[in-house]
């Protein structure tokens, strides 16, 4: 997908598939070598921002914490900058439909 978007001249991909594989490998609990998926990627840099209210899909949410995390990831020999944005309720519960990934190609 990243190669296609680059060939099309696109600079960013918004809400790319969270299960996209990177070249980074790990050994799972069964001893099998697996590719690390984007949703399981460790993000080393980040910031938090509190919002009094935000609107998403025609609904307004109050007292929301936005967590912005970024890192680089290697996919098929190319390095991409990846940003993960997650929003949380004031009680700490994550809004599941409000996590997205943005990758710079």
C-alpha positions in Angstrom: 0.0 0.0 0.0 2.8 2.5 0.9 4.6 1.8 -2.4 1.4 2.4 -4.3 0.7 5.7 -2.5 4.3 6.9 -3.1 4.0 6.0 -6.8 0.8 8.0 -7.0 2.6 11.0 -5.5 0.7 11.1 -2.2 2.6 12.4 0.8 0.3 11.1 3.6 -2.0 8.2 4.2 -4.7 8.8 6.8 -6.2 5.9 8.7 -4.1 3.2 7.2 -4.8 -0.4 8.2 -3.7 -1.0 11.8 -2.8 -4.6 11.1 -0.2 -3.6 8.4 3.0 -5.6 8.9 6.4 -3.9 9.5 9.8 -5.6 8.8 10.4 -5.8 12.5 10.1 -9.4 13.8 9.3 -10.9 17.1 8.8 -14.4 18.6 5.2 -15.0 19.8 4.2 -17.1 22.8 4.3 -20.3 20.6 7.8 -19.7 19.5 6.9 -18.6 15.9 8.6 -15.7 14.3 6.0 -13.1 13.3 6.0 -9.6 11.7 5.2 -6.8 14.1 1.9 -5.2 13.2 1.5 -1.4 13.1 -1.1 -1.5 15.9 1.4 -3.3 18.2 4.3 -1.0 17.2 6.0 0.8 20.1 5.8 4.6 19.8 8.8 6.3 21.5 7.8 9.9 21.2 4.5 11.5 22.1 2.4 14.2 23.7 -1.0 14.6 25.4 -3.5 17.4 24.8 -6.7 18.0 26.8 -9.7 19.2 24.9 -12.8 20.8 26.4 -14.8 19.3 23.5 -14.3 17.7 20.2 -16.6 16.6 17.4 -16.3 13.2 15.6 -18.8 11.6 13.3 -21.5 14.2 14.1 -21.1 13.7 17.9 -19.6 16.0 20.4 -17.4 14.7 23.2 -16.5 16.7 26.3 -13.3 16.6 28.5 -11.3 14.5 26.0 -7.6 13.6 26.2 -5.8 13.3 22.9 -2.7 11.2 22.9 -0.4 11.8 19.9 2.5 9.3 19.5 5.0 9.1 16.6 7.8 6.9 15.5 9.4 5.6 12.3 8.7 2.1 10.9 10.4 0.1 8.2 8.1 -1.6 5.7 9.6 -3.4 2.7 12.9 -1.7 3.1 11.4 1.9 3.2 11.3 4.1 6.3 8.0 5.8 7.1 7.0 8.3 9.8 3.9 7.0 11.6 1.6 9.0 13.9 -1.0 7.3 16.1 -3.7 9.5 17.6 -5.9 8.1 20.3 -8.7 9.8 22.3 -9.7 9.0 25.8 -12.7 9.8 28.0 -12.2 11.8 31.2 -12.4 8.4 33.1 -9.5 7.0 31.1 -11.6 4.8 28.9 -10.4 4.8 25.2 -12.8 5.8 22.5 -12.3 2.7 20.3 -13.6 4.3 17.1 -11.3 7.3 17.5 -7.8 5.8 17.1 -6.2 6.5 13.7 -2.8 6.2 12.1 -1.3 8.6 9.7 1.9 7.7 7.7 4.1 10.0 5.8 5.4 8.3 2.7 
